[in-house]
């Protein structure tokens, strides 16, 4: 069908299957896929984007739910933040549910989708650090029924990109059945864009800790050395006990890894970090410390 805007005509295709959507994008390479449209419409309204055609994804029922598959949850890219915030989903992946509930006001949570959060890859996307900490993978649908799987971190880092006609179909998340936490700091009271966020999950089977810091860089950051260091200090056989000093040190370790000190100049002098950056580093340290404390409690 076709809708007519005051300034230009736009073809709007409304497929009912993932493969139909891929075919529509392949037939019109300049077409833009849209689900919730929370970021797309903001770009259109500001004049930054004028798509020649749209492919609506809201009628594709297969990507609006989830299923279990070999110890993983296979999440449809069309899952809305509101749906992921419900108790049944929270019992499955608590950190992702917490991120979904913090994604913004109700109208944003009702419209915004998991796949849109990933495809837009805005640094402040709340789901992104959670997916990075969970080491989630994406199932990409391509022309001719093709499917390929890539780590979500590869897409966010630009190591692998969506090709012509491809769509994010599903997100595969391992079910760890262990504590996981998402925390974020905003510049104001109530739902808002994150100034910094931290996702932390425990992996008792491997006696590991996974942490990802969001909003402070173009993609979530994994402080791998801090993860490995603190995992060795946890008494996994005794209620996951840890001394308070280690919690504090972990927060500082994560913050320093993600917001390092400036490199010394040739004369050996070091320019101190600006006050705003120091405040951000303290915020990251506090979030990481609290996240680990809650996960271990």
Secondary structure, 3 states (H helix, E strand, C coil): CEEECCCCEEEEEECCCHHHHHHHHHHCCCEEEECCCCCHHHHHHCCCCCCCEEEECCCCHHHCCEEEECCEEEEECCCEHHHHCCHHHHCCCHHHHHHHHCCCCHHHHHHCEHHHHHHHCCCCCHHHHHHHHCCCEEEEECHHHCEEEEEHHHHHHCCCCCCCCCEEEEEEEECCCCCEEEEEEECCCCCCCEEEEEEEEEEHHHCEEEEEEECCCCCCECCHHHHHHHHCCCECCCCCECCHHHHHHHHHHHHHHHCCCCCCCCCCCCCCCCHHHHHHHHHHHHHHHHHHHHHHC
